[in-house]
Amino acid sequence: MEQVVERLRPYLLGWKAYFGLAQTPGVWRELDEWLRHRLRAIQLRHWKRSQAIYRELSAQGASPDVAKQVVANNRRWWRNSNRLIKTVLTIAYFDQLELPRLS
């Protein structure tokens, strides 16, 4: 995930600098939410197997119930990435990876 964020950072900073004067905070917020949603899906897809997903979510501080529910739908990355995993891979997690915020 660190490599993905590292490659994405220059583009996001460029967009923010170029379109920063626009008076559309709602659009920026939606784009920011979609971007985190996409990154969560990429992370789930990267972990692939149920055992890896459970282990990594537990390491991130997820409760066993949340980890089991995420693992139950481990092949539905896009849908799963906008549900319970939001409680584990939060905005603070992406801030820690130094992902720039658009909004």
Secondary structure, 3 states (H helix, E strand, C coil): CHHHHHHHHHHHHHHHHHHCCCCCHHHHHHHHHHHHHHHHHHHHHHHCCHHHHHHHHHHCCCCHHHHHHHHHCCCCHHHHCCCHHHHCCCHHHHHHCCCCCCC
